[in-house]
Amino acid sequence: TLHAAIGIVAGATVGTTSTSWLVALTGVGRAWFPWFMPVIMIGALLRLVGKGRWSDAGGFLAGFGLLLAGLNILRPVMAPLVSALGLLDASGTTLGSELALLAAGALAAALMQASAAPIAIAIPPSS
């Protein structure tokens, strides 16, 4: 029904926005990234042996850890492509450069089937 479709679209929008904020706030590429591996393990164990909410929390922890692990792997792999396309040098101050950045982001999101991945690639690495 239309009512259900509106709920699904709204939920997908909130999920996409939340994922992007989590990626931006956790600082993909930081030196403390290896600490997420134990989080994945604890989450997987909770998911397997936990009951009810503990199992759900374990699924969240494992999934979030895997998301960050995947983005951490994806960033260095995509760096040569980003550099070759000259996206790092695009200023975004002219209409042409803004449209080029928009097209690159849309293409990356379509190819990766995720909107958080292009955001993670666009965020400069921090120490």
CNS distance restraints for C-alpha pairs under 8 A (distance, minus, plus):
assign (resid   1 and name CA) (resid   5 and name CA) 6.24 0.50 0.50
assign (resid   2 and name CA) (resid   6 and name CA) 6.18 0.50 0.50
assign (resid   3 and name CA) (resid   7 and name CA) 6.51 0.50 0.50
assign (resid   4 and name CA) (resid   8 and name CA) 6.29 0.50 0.50
assign (resid   5 and name CA) (resid   9 and name CA) 6.16 0.50 0.50
assign (resid   6 and name CA) (resid  10 and name CA) 6.03 0.50 0.50
assign (resid   7 and name CA) (resid  11 and name CA) 6.00 0.50 0.50
assign (resid   8 and name CA) (resid  12 and name CA) 6.08 0.50 0.50
assign (resid   9 and name CA) (resid  13 and name CA) 6.17 0.50 0.50
assign (resid  10 and name CA) (resid  14 and name CA) 6.23 0.50 0.50
assign (resid  11 and name CA) (resid  15 and name CA) 6.01 0.50 0.50
assign (resid  12 and name CA) (resid  16 and name CA) 6.03 0.50 0.50
assign (resid  13 and name CA) (resid  17 and name CA) 6.15 0.50 0.50
assign (resid  14 and name CA) (resid  18 and name CA) 5.96 0.50 0.50
assign (resid  15 and name CA) (resid  19 and name CA) 6.04 0.50 0.50
assign (resid  16 and name CA) (resid  20 and name CA) 6.26 0.50 0.50
assign (resid  16 and name CA) (resid 115 and name CA) 6.74 0.50 0.50
assign (resid  16 and name CA) (resid 116 and name CA) 7.06 0.50 0.50
assign (resid  17 and name CA) (resid  21 and name CA) 6.25 0.50 0.50
assign (resid  18 and name CA) (resid  22 and name CA) 6.11 0.50 0.50
assign (resid  19 and name CA) (resid  23 and name CA) 6.13 0.50 0.50
assign (resid  19 and name CA) (resid 116 and name CA) 6.18 0.50 0.50
assign (resid  20 and name CA) (resid  24 and name CA) 6.15 0.50 0.50
assign (resid  20 and name CA) (resid 115 and name CA) 7.44 0.50 0.50
assign (resid  20 and name CA) (resid 116 and name CA) 4.89 0.50 0.50
assign (resid  20 and name CA) (resid 119 and name CA) 6.71 0.50 0.50
assign (resid  20 and name CA) (resid 120 and name CA) 7.83 0.50 0.50
assign (resid  21 and name CA) (resid  25 and name CA) 5.96 0.50 0.50
assign (resid  22 and name CA) (resid  26 and name CA) 5.94 0.50 0.50
assign (resid  23 and name CA) (resid  27 and name CA) 6.34 0.50 0.50
assign (resid  23 and name CA) (resid  28 and name CA) 6.41 0.50 0.50
assign (resid  23 and name CA) (resid  68 and name CA) 7.45 0.50 0.50
assign (resid  23 and name CA) (resid 116 and name CA) 7.06 0.50 0.50
assign (resid  23 and name CA) (resid 119 and name CA) 7.85 0.50 0.50
assign (resid  23 and name CA) (resid 120 and name CA) 6.35 0.50 0.50
assign (resid  24 and name CA) (resid  28 and name CA) 7.24 0.50 0.50
assign (resid  24 and name CA) (resid 119 and name CA) 7.73 0.50 0.50
assign (resid  24 and name CA) (resid 120 and name CA) 6.94 0.50 0.50
assign (resid  24 and name CA) (resid 123 and name CA) 7.24 0.50 0.50
assign (resid  27 and name CA) (resid 125 and name CA) 7.54 0.50 0.50
assign (resid  27 and name CA) (resid 126 and name CA) 7.00 0.50 0.50
assign (resid  28 and name CA) (resid  33 and name CA) 7.26 0.50 0.50
assign (resid  28 and name CA) (resid  68 and name CA) 6.75 0.50 0.50
assign (resid  28 and name CA) (resid  71 and name CA) 7.19 0.50 0.50
assign (resid  28 and name CA) (resid  72 and name CA) 6.25 0.50 0.50
assign (resid  28 and name CA) (resid 120 and name CA) 6.66 0.50 0.50
assign (resid  28 and name CA) (resid 125 and name CA) 7.13 0.50 0.50
assign (resid  29 and name CA) (resid  33 and name CA) 6.57 0.50 0.50
assign (resid  29 and name CA) (resid  72 and name CA) 6.04 0.50 0.50
assign (resid  29 and name CA) (resid 125 and name CA) 5.58 0.50 0.50
assign (resid  29 and name CA) (resid 126 and name CA) 6.53 0.50 0.50
assign (resid  29 and name CA) (resid 127 and name CA) 7.66 0.50 0.50
assign (resid  30 and name CA) (resid 125 and name CA) 6.99 0.50 0.50
assign (resid  30 and name CA) (resid 126 and name CA) 5.62 0.50 0.50
assign (resid  30 and name CA) (resid 127 and name CA) 5.32 0.50 0.50
assign (resid  31 and name CA) (resid 127 and name CA) 5.98 0.50 0.50
assign (resid  35 and name CA) (resid  39 and name CA) 6.98 0.50 0.50
assign (resid  36 and name CA) (resid  40 and name CA) 6.25 0.50 0.50
assign (resid  36 and name CA) (resid  65 and name CA) 5.57 0.50 0.50
assign (resid  36 and name CA) (resid  68 and name CA) 7.85 0.50 0.50
assign (resid  36 and name CA) (resid  69 and name CA) 7.65 0.50 0.50
assign (resid  37 and name CA) (resid  41 and name CA) 6.42 0.50 0.50
assign (resid  37 and name CA) (resid  65 and name CA) 6.88 0.50 0.50
assign (resid  37 and name CA) (resid  69 and name CA) 7.99 0.50 0.50
assign (resid  38 and name CA) (resid  42 and name CA) 6.06 0.50 0.50
assign (resid  39 and name CA) (resid  43 and name CA) 5.92 0.50 0.50
assign (resid  39 and name CA) (resid  61 and name CA) 6.36 0.50 0.50
assign (resid  39 and name CA) (resid  62 and name CA) 6.63 0.50 0.50
assign (resid  39 and name CA) (resid  65 and name CA) 6.35 0.50 0.50
assign (resid  40 and name CA) (resid  44 and name CA) 6.05 0.50 0.50
assign (resid  40 and name CA) (resid  61 and name CA) 6.20 0.50 0.50
assign (resid  40 and name CA) (resid  62 and name CA) 4.21 0.50 0.50
assign (resid  40 and name CA) (resid  63 and name CA) 7.38 0.50 0.50
assign (resid  40 and name CA) (resid  64 and name CA) 7.87 0.50 0.50
assign (resid  40 and name CA) (resid  65 and name CA) 5.18 0.50 0.50
assign (resid  40 and name CA) (resid  66 and name CA) 6.70 0.50 0.50
assign (resid  41 and name CA) (resid  45 and name CA) 6.18 0.50 0.50
assign (resid  41 and name CA) (resid  62 and name CA) 6.91 0.50 0.50
assign (resid  42 and name CA) (resid  46 and name CA) 6.11 0.50 0.50
assign (resid  42 and name CA) (resid  58 and name CA) 7.04 0.50 0.50
assign (resid  42 and name CA) (resid  61 and name CA) 7.68 0.50 0.50
assign (resid  42 and name CA) (resid  62 and name CA) 7.40 0.50 0.50
assign (resid  43 and name CA) (resid  47 and name CA) 6.05 0.50 0.50
assign (resid  43 and name CA) (resid  57 and name CA) 7.18 0.50 0.50
assign (resid  43 and name CA) (resid  58 and name CA) 3.79 0.50 0.50
assign (resid  43 and name CA) (resid  59 and name CA) 5.89 0.50 0.50
assign (resid  43 and name CA) (resid  60 and name CA) 7.11 0.50 0.50
assign (resid  43 and name CA) (resid  61 and name CA) 4.76 0.50 0.50
assign (resid  43 and name CA) (resid  62 and name CA) 4.41 0.50 0.50
assign (resid  43 and name CA) (resid  63 and name CA) 7.98 0.50 0.50
assign (resid  44 and name CA) (resid  48 and name CA) 6.18 0.50 0.50
assign (resid  44 and name CA) (resid  58 and name CA) 5.87 0.50 0.50
assign (resid  44 and name CA) (resid  59 and name CA) 6.56 0.50 0.50
assign (resid  44 and name CA) (resid  61 and name CA) 7.76 0.50 0.50
assign (resid  44 and name CA) (resid  62 and name CA) 5.53 0.50 0.50
assign (resid  45 and name CA) (resid  49 and name CA) 6.04 0.50 0.50
assign (resid  45 and name CA) (resid  50 and name CA) 7.58 0.50 0.50
assign (resid  45 and name CA) (resid  58 and name CA) 7.03 0.50 0.50
assign (resid  46 and name CA) (resid  50 and name CA) 4.78 0.50 0.50
assign (resid  46 and name CA) (resid  54 and name CA) 6.24 0.50 0.50
assign (resid  46 and name CA) (resid  55 and name CA) 5.37 0.50 0.50
assign (resid  46 and name CA) (resid  57 and name CA) 7.41 0.50 0.50
assign (resid  46 and name CA) (resid  58 and name CA) 4.56 0.50 0.50
assign (resid  46 and name CA) (resid  59 and name CA) 7.49 0.50 0.50
assign (resid  47 and name CA) (resid  51 and name CA) 7.96 0.50 0.50
assign (resid  47 and name CA) (resid  54 and name CA) 7.14 0.50 0.50
assign (resid  47 and name CA) (resid  55 and name CA) 4.16 0.50 0.50
assign (resid  47 and name CA) (resid  56 and name CA) 6.53 0.50 0.50
assign (resid  47 and name CA) (resid  57 and name CA) 7.38 0.50 0.50
assign (resid  47 and name CA) (resid  58 and name CA) 4.53 0.50 0.50
assign (resid  47 and name CA) (resid  59 and name CA) 5.34 0.50 0.50
assign (resid  48 and name CA) (resid  55 and name CA) 6.91 0.50 0.50
assign (resid  49 and name CA) (resid  55 and name CA) 7.14 0.50 0.50
assign (resid  50 and name CA) (resid  54 and name CA) 5.11 0.50 0.50
assign (resid  50 and name CA) (resid  55 and name CA) 4.45 0.50 0.50
assign (resid  50 and name CA) (resid  58 and name CA) 7.69 0.50 0.50
assign (resid  51 and name CA) (resid  55 and name CA) 5.14 0.50 0.50
assign (resid  52 and name CA) (resid  56 and name CA) 6.48 0.50 0.50
assign (resid  53 and name CA) (resid  57 and name CA) 6.00 0.50 0.50
assign (resid  54 and name CA) (resid  58 and name CA) 6.09 0.50 0.50
assign (resid  55 and name CA) (resid  59 and name CA) 6.30 0.50 0.50
assign (resid  56 and name CA) (resid  60 and name CA) 6.32 0.50 0.50
assign (resid  57 and name CA) (resid  61 and name CA) 6.18 0.50 0.50
assign (resid  58 and name CA) (resid  62 and name CA) 6.05 0.50 0.50
assign (resid  59 and name CA) (resid  63 and name CA) 5.90 0.50 0.50
assign (resid  60 and name CA) (resid  64 and name CA) 5.96 0.50 0.50
assign (resid  61 and name CA) (resid  65 and name CA) 6.04 0.50 0.50
assign (resid  62 and name CA) (resid  66 and name CA) 6.09 0.50 0.50
assign (resid  63 and name CA) (resid  67 and name CA) 6.09 0.50 0.50
assign (resid  64 and name CA) (resid  68 and name CA) 6.34 0.50 0.50
assign (resid  65 and name CA) (resid  69 and name CA) 6.10 0.50 0.50
assign (resid  66 and name CA) (resid  70 and name CA) 5.99 0.50 0.50
assign (resid  67 and name CA) (resid  71 and name CA) 6.23 0.50 0.50
assign (resid  68 and name CA) (resid  72 and name CA) 5.98 0.50 0.50
assign (resid  69 and name CA) (resid  73 and name CA) 6.33 0.50 0.50
assign (resid  70 and name CA) (resid  74 and name CA) 6.04 0.50 0.50
assign (resid  71 and name CA) (resid  75 and name CA) 6.02 0.50 0.50
assign (resid  71 and name CA) (resid 117 and name CA) 6.40 0.50 0.50
assign (resid  71 and name CA) (resid 120 and name CA) 6.78 0.50 0.50
assign (resid  71 and name CA) (resid 121 and name CA) 7.89 0.50 0.50
assign (resid  72 and name CA) (resid  76 and name CA) 7.49 0.50 0.50
assign (resid  73 and name CA) (resid  77 and name CA) 6.84 0.50 0.50
assign (resid  74 and name CA) (resid  78 and name CA) 6.10 0.50 0.50
assign (resid  74 and name CA) (resid 121 and name CA) 7.85 0.50 0.50
assign (resid  75 and name CA) (resid  79 and name CA) 6.15 0.50 0.50
assign (resid  75 and name CA) (resid 120 and name CA) 7.37 0.50 0.50
assign (resid  75 and name CA) (resid 121 and name CA) 5.41 0.50 0.50
assign (resid  76 and name CA) (resid  80 and name CA) 7.71 0.50 0.50
assign (resid  78 and name CA) (resid  82 and name CA) 6.21 0.50 0.50
assign (resid  78 and name CA) (resid 121 and name CA) 7.51 0.50 0.50
assign (resid  79 and name CA) (resid  83 and name CA) 6.05 0.50 0.50
assign (resid  79 and name CA) (resid 121 and name CA) 7.88 0.50 0.50
assign (resid  80 and name CA) (resid  84 and name CA) 5.94 0.50 0.50
assign (resid  81 and name CA) (resid  85 and name CA) 6.12 0.50 0.50
assign (resid  82 and name CA) (resid  86 and name CA) 6.37 0.50 0.50
assign (resid  82 and name CA) (resid  87 and name CA) 5.65 0.50 0.50
assign (resid  82 and name CA) (resid  88 and name CA) 6.94 0.50 0.50
assign (resid  83 and name CA) (resid  87 and name CA) 6.33 0.50 0.50
assign (resid  83 and name CA) (resid  88 and name CA) 6.40 0.50 0.50
assign (resid  86 and name CA) (resid  90 and name CA) 6.60 0.50 0.50
assign (resid  87 and name CA) (resid 101 and name CA) 7.03 0.50 0.50
assign (resid  90 and name CA) (resid  97 and name CA) 6.10 0.50 0.50
assign (resid  90 and name CA) (resid 101 and name CA) 7.52 0.50 0.50
assign (resid  91 and name CA) (resid  97 and name CA) 6.67 0.50 0.50
assign (resid  91 and name CA) (resid  98 and name CA) 7.94 0.50 0.50
assign (resid  92 and name CA) (resid  96 and name CA) 7.99 0.50 0.50
assign (resid  92 and name CA) (resid  97 and name CA) 4.96 0.50 0.50
assign (resid  92 and name CA) (resid  98 and name CA) 4.60 0.50 0.50
assign (resid  92 and name CA) (resid 101 and name CA) 7.26 0.50 0.50
assign (resid  93 and name CA) (resid  97 and name CA) 6.75 0.50 0.50
assign (resid  93 and name CA) (resid  98 and name CA) 6.81 0.50 0.50
assign (resid  94 and name CA) (resid  98 and name CA) 6.16 0.50 0.50
assign (resid  95 and name CA) (resid  99 and name CA) 6.08 0.50 0.50
assign (resid  96 and name CA) (resid 100 and name CA) 6.17 0.50 0.50
assign (resid  97 and name CA) (resid 101 and name CA) 6.17 0.50 0.50
assign (resid  98 and name CA) (resid 102 and name CA) 6.09 0.50 0.50
assign (resid  99 and name CA) (resid 103 and name CA) 6.04 0.50 0.50
assign (resid 100 and name CA) (resid 104 and name CA) 6.12 0.50 0.50
assign (resid 101 and name CA) (resid 105 and name CA) 6.11 0.50 0.50
assign (resid 102 and name CA) (resid 106 and name CA) 6.10 0.50 0.50
assign (resid 103 and name CA) (resid 107 and name CA) 6.01 0.50 0.50
assign (resid 104 and name CA) (resid 108 and name CA) 6.07 0.50 0.50
assign (resid 105 and name CA) (resid 109 and name CA) 6.08 0.50 0.50
assign (resid 105 and name CA) (resid 118 and name CA) 6.24 0.50 0.50
assign (resid 106 and name CA) (resid 110 and name CA) 6.11 0.50 0.50
assign (resid 107 and name CA) (resid 111 and name CA) 6.07 0.50 0.50
assign (resid 108 and name CA) (resid 112 and name CA) 6.01 0.50 0.50
assign (resid 108 and name CA) (resid 118 and name CA) 6.11 0.50 0.50
assign (resid 109 and name CA) (resid 113 and name CA) 5.52 0.50 0.50
assign (resid 109 and name CA) (resid 114 and name CA) 5.23 0.50 0.50
assign (resid 109 and name CA) (resid 115 and name CA) 5.06 0.50 0.50
assign (resid 109 and name CA) (resid 116 and name CA) 7.98 0.50 0.50
assign (resid 109 and name CA) (resid 117 and name CA) 7.13 0.50 0.50
assign (resid 109 and name CA) (resid 118 and name CA) 6.19 0.50 0.50
assign (resid 110 and name CA) (resid 114 and name CA) 7.09 0.50 0.50
assign (resid 112 and name CA) (resid 117 and name CA) 7.29 0.50 0.50
assign (resid 114 and name CA) (resid 118 and name CA) 7.72 0.50 0.50
assign (resid 115 and name CA) (resid 119 and name CA) 6.87 0.50 0.50
assign (resid 116 and name CA) (resid 120 and name CA) 6.14 0.50 0.50
assign (resid 117 and name CA) (resid 121 and name CA) 6.25 0.50 0.50
assign (resid 118 and name CA) (resid 122 and name CA) 6.07 0.50 0.50
assign (resid 119 and name CA) (resid 123 and name CA) 6.23 0.50 0.50
